[in-house]
Amino acid sequence: MFKELKYLIFGLVICLFFFFIGRYYFSDLNKKNSYRSLNNIDKKIYIYAEKLPVLEDDTKDIIEYVEQSNSKKKKKFNFWKLLETND
């Protein structure tokens, strides 16, 4: 008898918990407060972005191009031949 009563109370508490959470989450007050907080965050970001300093571009002519000639004969290595010669 007490076991069934205990399960009934636990079930009732869990159902009431979800009911009140859903009721608060879908209320107009919560929607209004969340909308206001989103607007405040956007305003703060805009104000902060206006105060940021703009840095000058110092990356002009930083890359030096080197001419490579194909006249040099490159030695081609074969992986298996390298293993055989190291024995």
Residue, then its C-alpha position, 0 to 999 in steps of 0.5 A: m500500500f505504501k509502495e503504491l502511494k509512494y509511486l503515485i506521489f513521485g509521479l504527481v511531483i514529476c508531472l507537476f514539475f513538467f507542467f510548471i516548467g512548460r507553463y513558465y517557458f511558454s508564458d508571455l512574460n518569459k518571451k518578452n524578457s528573452y526578446r529584451s535580453l537579445n536586443n540588449i546584447d545586440k546593442k552592446i555588441y554594436i557599441y563595443a564594435e564602434k570602440l574597436p580600433v582599426l589596425e593598418d595593413d602591414t602585409k604589402d609586399i611581404i611575399e618574395y617570389v623566387e624563380q625556380s629553374n628546371s635545369k637542375k636534375k633532381k634525383k628521384f628516390n624509390f622507396w623500395k630501393l632505399l630500403e634495399t640499399n640500407d641493409 
